[in-house]
Amino acid sequence: MVVVDIDIIHGDHLVRPNKSALISMRSANLTDDFTLLAKTNPDASAISLTSLLGQTSYLLESNGERIPIDASSGQRSSPINARTAESLAQQYYTGTSDIIKSVLIETNPPPELGGRSLPIWRVDFDDLWQTTFYISPVTGELVTRRHALWRVFDFAWMLHIMDYDEREDVNNWILRIVSSLGFLLVVSGVWYLYFRLNLRHWFRRAS
């Protein structure tokens, strides 16, 4: 688990560095400004300006939900389709391999996705790493990435912490029981060694 660099396990080598530049309020053709959006969306906790495939959008965060709004029309952006998800995945991807398939996961997420929200686009690449990118259908962001080494590491980590469901709880009851039994085994072994050594010493003195 410590032989491979953790950055490789995380898949950092598979993702292009984020080079997105700041969007100028003056250069972009915008119909609404932040003040108007704040007034019309009083529950919004944050408003940011972003770009998706060359299209400028506002991103509102409200009640745990992220809402993209097209900056040119002021309307809520539609969820991205498979073609857009694949285009974004290719932009994020550092390799040159083709995409095998893309699928929108709406129910029964794979365990490797963890507790991340659905729906989400899964895009698989035909490379040696068996790379998978998970793309948000709302914002187009790369939510996470998975590959063969990560999956091997995750399996080893599952065995290490003995959490066979979420693979995150390092204080689960199975680990506690095994640790307690291991501790009792060590204590009993020390006691047995001490008993045998003293028993030998007693027999020597008796003879």
C-alpha positions in Angstrom: 0.0 0.0 0.0 3.0 2.3 0.4 5.0 1.3 -2.6 3.1 3.4 -5.1 3.0 7.2 -4.6 -0.3 8.4 -3.2 -0.7 11.0 -6.0 -0.7 8.1 -8.5 -3.3 6.3 -6.4 -5.4 9.4 -6.5 -5.1 9.5 -10.3 -3.5 13.0 -10.4 -1.5 11.9 -13.5 -4.7 11.3 -15.4 -6.1 14.8 -15.1 -5.0 17.9 -16.8 -4.1 20.9 -14.5 -6.9 23.4 -14.2 -5.9 26.3 -16.3 -9.3 28.0 -16.4 -8.8 31.8 -16.4 -11.0 34.3 -14.5 -13.9 35.4 -16.5 -14.2 39.2 -17.0 -17.6 40.7 -16.2 -17.0 43.3 -18.8 -16.0 41.0 -21.7 -18.7 38.4 -21.1 -22.2 39.0 -22.6 -24.2 38.8 -19.4 -27.8 39.7 -18.8 -27.8 39.4 -15.0 -25.2 40.5 -12.5 -24.4 39.2 -9.0 -26.6 41.7 -7.3 -29.7 40.9 -9.3 -29.1 37.1 -8.8 -28.6 37.6 -5.0 -31.9 39.5 -4.9 -33.9 37.0 -6.9 -32.3 34.1 -5.0 -32.2 35.1 -1.4 -31.5 31.5 -0.2 -28.3 31.4 -2.2 -25.2 31.0 0.1 -22.7 31.6 -2.7 -22.7 32.7 -6.4 -19.8 32.2 -8.7 -19.0 32.7 -12.4 -17.8 29.7 -14.4 -17.3 28.5 -17.9 -18.5 25.2 -19.4 -17.3 24.3 -22.9 -16.9 28.0 -23.7 -20.3 29.0 -22.3 -20.4 31.4 -19.4 -22.6 30.5 -16.5 -23.5 31.5 -13.0 -23.3 28.8 -10.3 -25.6 29.3 -7.4 -25.3 27.2 -4.2 -28.5 27.1 -2.3 -29.7 24.6 0.4 -27.0 22.1 -0.5 -27.9 22.3 -4.2 -25.7 23.7 -7.0 -27.7 25.4 -9.7 -26.1 26.5 -13.0 -27.7 29.5 -14.7 -26.8 30.5 -18.3 -25.2 33.9 -18.2 -26.5 35.0 -21.6 -30.1 34.0 -21.1 -30.5 34.1 -17.4 -32.3 30.7 -17.5 -31.3 27.6 -15.6 -29.0 25.4 -17.7 -30.2 22.0 -18.7 -28.4 18.9 -17.4 -25.5 17.9 -19.8 -26.1 15.0 -22.2 -23.8 12.0 -23.0 -22.0 13.8 -25.8 -21.2 16.8 -23.6 -20.1 14.5 -20.7 -17.7 12.7 -23.1 -16.3 16.0 -24.5 -15.6 17.2 -20.9 -14.0 13.9 -20.0 -11.7 14.2 -22.9 -10.8 17.7 -21.9 -9.9 16.6 -18.4 -8.1 13.5 -19.6 -4.3 13.6 -20.1 -4.2 10.5 -22.2 -5.1 9.8 -25.8 -7.2 6.6 -25.5 -10.7 6.4 -26.8 -13.8 6.4 -24.7 -15.4 3.0 -24.4 -18.8 4.0 -23.0 -20.6 6.6 -21.0 -23.6 6.0 -18.8 -25.7 8.2 -16.5 -25.9 6.6 -13.1 -29.2 7.5 -11.4 -29.6 4.6 -9.0 -27.4 1.8 -7.4 -24.1 3.6 -7.6 -20.9 1.5 -7.6 -19.1 1.2 -4.3 -16.1 3.1 -5.7 -18.2 6.2 -6.0 -18.6 6.5 -2.2 -21.3 8.7 -0.9 -21.3 11.1 -3.8 -24.6 12.5 -5.0 -26.6 11.0 -8.0 -27.2 11.4 -10.8 -23.7 11.4 -12.2 -22.1 10.5 -15.6 -19.6 7.6 -15.7 -17.1 7.8 -18.6 -14.8 4.8 -19.2 -11.6 5.1 -21.2 -9.9 2.2 -23.1 -6.4 2.6 -21.5 -4.0 0.5 -19.5 -5.2 2.2 -16.3 -8.9 1.3 -16.9 -9.6 4.9 -16.2 -13.1 6.1 -15.2 -14.1 9.7 -14.9 -17.3 10.7 -13.0 -18.8 13.9 -14.3 -21.5 16.0 -12.7 -24.5 16.4 -15.1 -25.3 19.7 -13.4 -22.0 21.6 -13.4 -19.9 19.5 -15.8 -17.2 19.2 -13.1 -15.0 16.2 -12.7 -16.3 14.9 -9.4 -13.8 12.1 -9.0 -11.7 9.6 -11.0 -10.9 5.9 -10.6 -8.4 3.6 -12.1 -7.0 0.1 -11.7 -4.3 0.9 -9.1 -6.9 2.9 -7.0 -9.2 -0.1 -7.1 -6.4 -2.4 -5.9 -5.5 0.0 -3.2 -9.1 0.4 -2.1 -9.4 -3.4 -1.8 -6.2 -3.6 0.3 -7.5 -0.7 2.4 -10.8 -2.5 2.9 -8.9 -5.6 4.3 -6.6 -3.4 6.4 -9.4 -1.5 8.2 -11.9 -4.4 8.0 -14.7 -2.2 6.8 -16.3 -4.3 4.1 -19.2 -1.9 3.3 -18.2 1.8 3.1 -14.5 1.1 3.4 -14.1 4.3 5.4 -14.8 3.5 9.0 -11.5 2.9 10.8 -13.3 2.4 14.1 -15.8 -0.4 13.2 -16.9 -3.2 15.5 -15.1 -5.9 13.5 -11.8 -4.1 13.9 -12.4 -3.6 17.6 -13.1 -7.3 18.2 -10.0 -8.4 16.2 -7.8 -5.8 18.0 -9.1 -6.9 21.4 -8.5 -10.6 20.6 -5.0 -9.8 19.3 -4.3 -7.9 22.5 -5.5 -10.8 24.6 -3.4 -13.2 22.6 -0.3 -11.1 23.2 -1.0 -10.8 27.0 -1.6 -14.5 27.3 1.6 -15.3 25.4 3.6 -13.0 27.7 2.0 -14.6 30.7 2.6 -18.1 29.4 6.3 -17.3 28.7 6.7 -15.9 32.2 5.0 -19.0 33.6 7.3 -21.4 31.7 10.5 -19.6 32.6 9.5 -19.5 36.3 8.5 -23.2 36.2 11.9 -24.1 34.8 13.6 -22.1 37.4 11.6 -23.8 40.1 12.4 -27.3 38.8 16.1 -26.4 38.7 16.0 -25.3 42.3 14.1 -28.4 43.3 16.6 -30.7 41.8 
